[in-house]
Amino acid sequence: MKTKTLLLIALTLLCASCDSGDPLDLESAIYTYPESPVGALLCEAGTLSGAAGIIDDIEASNGLGYSLRTPRNYDAGKGHPLIVVFAPAGRNGLATERFVRLTRQATAEGFLIAYLDSEKLSPELIVQMAEIPAEIARHWCVDTERVYLTGHSDGGTISTAMAFLPESQGTAAAIAPSAAGMNKQVFAETDCPSAPLPTMVIHNKEDHLFPGWGEQAAQWWAACNQCELESAIQNSYGCTEYDNCSKGVRTMYCEQPGGHSRWPALNAEILDFFLNPTIKVQTPHSDRAAEIAQLQQNFSFIDGWGFRASHFYGSTPDSVPGASTLSTEQLVTLIEEESALLINVVSATYRPETPTAAAQWLIPEAKMHIPGSIWLPNVGLATLDAQFMAYFARELQRATRGQLDHPLVFYCQVNCWGSWNAVQRAGEFGYSNRYWYPEGQEGWEFEGFDLEEATPEPL
């Protein structure tokens, strides 16, 4: 983008309500570290000097100022994702922290979070600010492949421009700009980044300073990310999410009530997006071609990816590719000795029009499942849209706390193909320790074990 165009998007923002809210929001939280995260970045003990908790008045080597927050129990030997929050015009990092109130929630999820001081907006400043994540990584244990950008007004503009300027693109793994001062005329003169980028564009409905600019930005990002522009859905955040984007990058537009000076009430959703910025793209398994062909010969309705595509109740195979099959006795042992996570995938009717999470699943009568299970309805279907794919990935990540080797047991009912499909899809997400319990809840009850009432996890 041309320097002249960037200079036109500078602005001044005065916020009248930055200090309202729970003071605990500004405190660092305890993070429960996974015991043995698979593939996690590790830092050599004693090589990093960064302190834990609340660190203010930091001056970077290029002269920019920022504040940093870590989990209270920060472990300098383990890599952390980093969120960089860019300030509205005229505000320092502390004022921005009070405005967005992300600290407690972010550190509870294991993020480091940096709040940068405002400076006069220019292309040169954006390139300078792009140096900050690497600077932080020289003092704290940061996974530089998981750097996420957000900010409001000027801060939204910076996080957007940093993602596409040639000198700074590649800094972020995902962005969530709010109230950015860039419209379709600016984007018309702007080249797409060289690679698709997960993007959550946020804009308030009554923003009269930049009316409609958020939707224009989201459409540009959806085009850059090669999404299917005509197949957008409303996702679990209440946002419009585009489908089938290149490399599975999530791309969405979130509109909130309020004017330009209001930070959107989407903190939990922003953090969830940063934890789950992509959707696994299904591609045919060329290395499984013979295996899939044999399945198709022995069983009807097997698609080219090896999933059962329809008729989900009927005679099932004795095993599932990439997983171990369990008897009831073996399941009891696995639960007792390895704290296996049980996942019930029995289907239910989803009602997206309902306003509350409690009402979004239509459950005509009480459903029962194996005690201690989590219920993820419909994730055993052969084809999942962007919303359900993100739901499945998110809930597995939360339940396992990111431990890809945690033992997972999938089941539904006897002769139910949904669990057979779900076991395979969990493998697509990288989970390596997977089990299939084909007898399902009926088999468990038949052996004399109790069931408990099931409640679906909110979508």
Secondary structure as GFF3:
##gff-version 3
##sequence-region A 1 459
A	DSSP	alpha_helix	3	7	.	.	.	ID=ss1
A	DSSP	three_ten_helix	23	26	.	.	.	ID=ss2
A	DSSP	beta_strand	54	59	.	.	.	ID=ss3
A	DSSP	beta_strand	65	69	.	.	.	ID=ss4
A	DSSP	beta_strand	80	86	.	.	.	ID=ss5
A	DSSP	alpha_helix	93	100	.	.	.	ID=ss6
A	DSSP	alpha_helix	103	108	.	.	.	ID=ss7
A	DSSP	beta_strand	112	116	.	.	.	ID=ss8
A	DSSP	alpha_helix	123	129	.	.	.	ID=ss9
A	DSSP	alpha_helix	132	137	.	.	.	ID=ss10
A	DSSP	beta_strand	142	152	.	.	.	ID=ss11
A	DSSP	alpha_helix	154	164	.	.	.	ID=ss12
A	DSSP	beta_strand	174	178	.	.	.	ID=ss13
A	DSSP	alpha_helix	184	188	.	.	.	ID=ss14
A	DSSP	beta_strand	199	204	.	.	.	ID=ss15
A	DSSP	alpha_helix	213	224	.	.	.	ID=ss16
A	DSSP	beta_strand	228	234	.	.	.	ID=ss17
A	DSSP	beta_strand	240	243	.	.	.	ID=ss18
A	DSSP	three_ten_helix	246	248	.	.	.	ID=ss19
A	DSSP	beta_strand	251	256	.	.	.	ID=ss20
A	DSSP	alpha_helix	267	275	.	.	.	ID=ss21
A	DSSP	three_ten_helix	286	288	.	.	.	ID=ss22
A	DSSP	alpha_helix	289	298	.	.	.	ID=ss23
A	DSSP	beta_strand	324	325	.	.	.	ID=ss24
A	DSSP	alpha_helix	328	338	.	.	.	ID=ss25
A	DSSP	beta_strand	341	344	.	.	.	ID=ss26
A	DSSP	beta_strand	349	350	.	.	.	ID=ss27
A	DSSP	three_ten_helix	357	359	.	.	.	ID=ss28
A	DSSP	beta_strand	361	362	.	.	.	ID=ss29
A	DSSP	beta_strand	368	369	.	.	.	ID=ss30
A	DSSP	beta_strand	374	375	.	.	.	ID=ss31
A	DSSP	alpha_helix	386	400	.	.	.	ID=ss32
A	DSSP	beta_strand	408	411	.	.	.	ID=ss33
A	DSSP	alpha_helix	417	428	.	.	.	ID=ss34
A	DSSP	beta_strand	434	436	.	.	.	ID=ss35
A	DSSP	alpha_helix	440	446	.	.	.	ID=ss36
A	DSSP	beta_strand	452	453	.	.	.	ID=ss37
###
